[in-house]
């Protein structure tokens, strides 16, 4: 980051800076909408059980994908809670109940994510390998997508998080008990509604482990990965539907979030416009030692660009240099 505090460069005074710390309540509206989307998809699953098989299969697939996206997006809501931007300055109870426990997470994620902020670009960052091991070829990029949608990395991550929380004595047992209680409650609900607890596995546990994990790891790659540099900090601008597919809660303004993590999602768009104007007017301003980037066009355009520029096979020269 620059030697000068960016806040002192952008904001006229402390009062203006404080104005960017309002609007946390908007996140609850987003959370409610996400649950409504998940409920609509689960209703489609219920309807599909009464359809002919030819109609049921595409309905099941569509519901599976939508549920996975809604769960992933609720996990982005947990990110707001991690930074105490979900009316949880004094207690995480309600924030965790809304955004963590239902999607298979606990508040132990806070320790992991804050390390990402503190150790960005170093081996101490828990997500370091997720964005520095950039796929060198088109095949490697597609293989990466297949690996993360398999569900194996999500299962492994869950076990590692719980094991680390237990062995490092960082676990809140009340947090863990609440998590187990919510999951047992969900199993009972799926059993009651669908008549079979396997629907919980098929349409709640698996979507977040496959679709959710694919979206989260792809988003991290877009935020910090680069085919030409070891890592970057990237803000991605684009059409609203596209940024929300991958970046609900305005995750796409990720560069600004790294500079000012205390700013809630409701203010990130406004902060982005202020920051970008300053960035473009002051070429000497180089956040993160010149690793800060803006990309316009959205996540899909960025992924399409990478797919175009990457070769199908790694050249002999590249393999020798590595």
N, C-alpha and C positions, 0 to 999 in steps of 0.2 A: 504494500500500500504506500501511498505517498507519505512523505515525512510530515506534511501538514495535515492536521485533522480535516477531512472533507467537510464536516459539519460547519466548521468555521468559514469555509470558502463559499458554501451554498446559501446558508441561511443568514438573514440580516441580524437576527437576535435570537435569544433563547425562546421568546414568545412565539416566533414564527416556527421554530423547531418543534415546540410543544404542539402546535396546531396539526402536526403530522402524526400525532399519537392519539387520534380520536377515531371513533367509528367501529370499535370492536364488536358492537352489537350486530353489525351487518353480517358477521361470520355466522351467527346463529340462523339467519335467514337462509344462507347458503347450505348450512347443515340440514335444515328442515327440507329444503328442496332435494338434496341428495337422498335423504331417506324416502322421500316421496317417489323418486325415480326407482330406487331399489324395491320399494313396495309394489310399484306398477309392474316391474319385471317379475317379481315373485307371483303376482296375480296372473301374469301371462303363463308362468310355469303351471299354476293351478289349472288354468284353462286348457293348457296343452295336454294335461293328463286325461282330458275328456275328448281330445281330438283324434282323428285317424293318424296313424303313424307318419304318413307322408307330410301332413301338416304340422304334427307335433315336433318333429326333429328340427326344422328351421326355427320354430318358436323356442325350443329349448336352447338352441345355439345362441339366438339373439338375446334371450334372457340371461344366459351365462355371461356373455360379454358385457352387457349393460350392468349387471350386478358387480362384476369385477371392477368396472370403471367407477361405479358409485363407491365401492369399498375403498379403492385406491384414493379417490378424491376425499373421502372422510379421513383417510390417513394424512392428507394434506392439511385437514383441519386440526389434526393432532399436532402438526408442526406449529400452528398458531398457539396451541396450548403450551408447547415446549418453551416458547419465547414469552409466555405469560401474556399473550394477547387475546385470550378468550375469557376475560373476566375471571381469571384464576390466579390473581396476584397472591392471595392468601391460602387458597386450597385448590387442589387439582381434581377434587372429587367429581364434580359435574362435567368438567371438560373431558376427563378420562372416560366417564360413563358414555358420553356422546361420541367421542372420536377415537378412542383407543380399544377398550374392551370388546366392542362388537366386531372389530375387524382383526382380532387376534394379536393386539399389541397391548403393552402396559406402559406406564410412565418411565420405566427403565430406559425407554428410547431417548429420553432427554439427555442422559449422559453421553450416548453415542452421537447424537446430533450436535451437541455443543462441542464435542471434540472435533467434529468436522469443521466448525467455525474457527476453533482455536488453532488447529493444526493443518489448515487447508494447504494442499500442495506438498505435504510431507508424509513420510511413512507412518506417522502417528495418527493420521486421519483414517478413521475406520472405513471410509469410502474411497480411499486413495486408489486402490487397484481397479475400482469400478469406472474411473474416468481416465486413468493414465495408461491403462493397457488398451490403447485404441486399436480397433481392428485394422490390420494392414491391407486387407483385400475385401472385395464384395462378398466373397464366400465366408470370410471370417465375420463380417457384419451380420450376415444372415444366420450364421451358426450361433452368434451371440444371442440373437432374438430367440432362436429355437431353444437354447439352453435355459434362458430365463423364463420362458413360457412353460417349461417342463414341470415346474413346481418343485424341483429338487433344491435349487438355491434358496427358495423361500422357506422350505422345511428346515434346511440346515441353518439358516439365519435365525429362525425362531428358537431352535435348540441352543444355539450359541448365545443368544441374548439371555435366555433363561438360566443357562449354566453360568455365564459370567456374572449375572446378578446375584446368584446364590453363592458362588465361590468367593466373590469379592466383598461379600456382606453389604452389598449396596441395595439389596432387595427390600422393598416394603412389603411385608407379608400381607398387610391389609390390601395393598394394591393387587397382589397376586390372587388373593382369595376373591376379591371383587371380579377380577378377570375370569376366573374359573366359574364363578356363580353366573355371570352373564352368558358365558358359553353354554353352560348346562341349561340355562333358561331358553336359549336359542334352540338347542337340540329338542327340548320339550315342545317348543312352539312348532317346529318343523314336523315333529312326530304327530302333534295334534291336528295340524292343518292338512298335511299330506298323507298321514297314516303310515309313514315310514321314516325312521330317523336317517336313512341313507340320503334323503333329499337335503339334509343339512350338509352332508359331505359334498354332494354333487353341486348344490347351488348356494353354498355359503363358504365352506372351507376351501374348496378348489378354485373358485373364481379369484379370490384374493391372492392365492398362492401361485396362480398362473398369469391371468390377465393383469392383476394388480402388480405383481412383481415385474412383469415385462414393462409396464408403463413407468414404474418408479425408476428402474435401472436405465431405461432409455432416456428418461428426463434428466437423470444425473449426467449421463454421457453428453447430452445436448448442453447442459449448463457448464460443464467443465472439461469436456473432451475436445481434442483437436488432432487432425491428421498431420499437422505440421509443427505443433508445439507439445511440450510435455503436459501442460494443463493451462486452462484459461478460466476466467470468470466471465460468463456470458449472459447478457440480457437478451431475450428473444421477443420481438414485437411481431404482431401479425393479426389476422382476423380473430374476432372474439371467440368463435366456435372452436377454432384450432388451438388457441392458447388454453382454453378451458378443457379440451380433451386431455392434454398433457399437463396442464398447470392450473388446476382449480385453486381458488384462493390467490389468484394472480401470482402463481409461482414463476411465471415467465419473466417477471421483473427480478430475476434472481441476483443480478449484480448489485442492484440497489439494496436488496435484502442483506447481502453480505456486508455492505458498507454500513447499513443502519438496521441491524436485526431487531431492534425494539419497535420499529414502525409496523403497525398492523396492516393486514392485507388491504383493508379498505382505503388506505392512503398510498399504496405503492404506485398506482398509475400516476397520480399527481406528482409523487416524488420522482418518478421516472422522467417525466417531461421537464421538470426543473433541472434534474441531473444531466439529462442528455443535452439540453441547451447550454449548460455550463461546459460540458465536455467538449462540445463542438466549437465553442468560442475560445477555449483555452487549450491549445495544443500542448502546452507544458504540463498540463494536469494529466498524470499517468497513474491511475489507481492500480494497486497490486503490481507495481513495478512494470507497468506497461502490458499486463496480461488481461486487462479489461477489454471486452468486446461487446458491440451491439450487432445483432443480426435481425434484419427485417424480413418478414415473409412467413414466420411461424415455424413450429417444430417440424412439420412435414416437409416444408421447403428445405430446411437445414438437412434433414435426413436424405432427401432426394439429391441435394447437392453433394453430400458425401458419397452417395452411391454412384453418382456420375464420375467423380474424380478418382475414386479408388479403382485399382486394377483388379482383374479377375484373379490373377496370380501374382505372388510376390516375386519381384525380379531377383536375379542372381546377385546383383550388386547390393540390393537392400538386405538380402540374407547374409551376405559377406560382411556388410558394415555392422550388422547387429551381432 
